[in-house]
Amino acid sequence: MVLLDLTRATLRDGREHVVDFDTFTLGLQIRADDGHETYLAVRIIGSVPPNLMTIILRNVPGCEAEGWYPEYALPERELLPAEQAWSNIMDPRAAAEVLNEVD
């Protein structure tokens, strides 16, 4: 549910939305322009339990599990020390479905 909530929030305003867990912070940001690809970035900072990043990336709505690429910066800033980020292209139909779901 956390991934869906973050996805919906960033689809609505294009800003990065984050959630803090005990040992790490997870953030998502989606950039979509009419007629262009929908770009999604996932970033994490902190101590992540083993295999959690794989689980997160496989469950982001509308993104192919094998389509993730490591990033060296986010859309509006450089990465912080010990911060990791990945990007993928989001299916615009999936984005529309996420936005149309009832909170």
CORLIN-V200431 format. One record per residue. PHI is phi as a letter, one per 40 degrees, with the letter a starting at -180 (* if undefined). OMEGA is omega in degrees with one decimal (none if undefined). NEAR is the number of other ideal C-beta (glycine too) atoms within 10 Angstrom. Layout:
PHI/OMEGA/NEAR  PHI/OMEGA/NEAR
This chain:
*/-179.5/5  c/179.8/12  c/179.0/18  c/178.5/14  c/177.9/14  c/-179.8/22  c/-179.5/24  c/-178.2/19  c/-177.9/17  c/173.7/22  c/-177.7/22  c/-174.6/12  b/177.7/10  g/179.6/12  c/175.0/15  c/175.1/18  b/-174.1/18  b/171.4/16  b/179.3/14  c/173.6/10  b/-177.1/14  d/-172.5/7  b/-179.2/10  a/176.0/17  b/179.4/13  b/178.7/21  b/175.2/20  b/173.3/24  a/179.2/23  b/175.1/26  b/179.4/18  b/174.8/16  b/178.3/9  d/176.9/4  g/180.0/5  b/-179.7/9  c/175.9/12  c/-175.3/20  c/180.0/15  b/176.3/25  b/175.4/19  b/176.6/24  b/179.9/20  a/176.1/20  b/-179.8/17  h/-177.6/14  c/-175.6/10  b/175.9/15  d/-179.5/11  d/176.3/6  g/-178.2/8  c/-178.8/14  c/176.9/17  c/178.9/11  c/179.7/10  c/-176.8/18  c/179.5/18  c/-175.4/12  b/174.8/12  c/-176.0/22  c/171.7/18  g/-179.5/20  b/177.7/22  c/-176.5/13  d/-178.1/11  c/-175.2/8  c/-175.9/13  c/177.8/19  b/176.7/9  c/-179.9/8  b/178.2/16  b/177.6/7  a/173.1/10  b/-174.5/18  d/-175.0/14  b/-177.7/9  a/173.3/9  c/175.8/8  c/175.4/14  c/174.7/11  d/179.9/5  g/176.8/10  c/177.8/16  b/178.8/16  a/177.3/19  b/177.7/19  b/-179.6/20  a/174.0/20  c/-179.3/14  c/176.3/24  c/-177.8/15  c/176.3/13  c/177.8/10  c/177.5/15  c/179.3/19  c/178.8/13  c/179.6/12  c/-179.8/20  c/-177.7/11  c/178.4/8  c/178.9/10  c/178.4/3  c/none/5
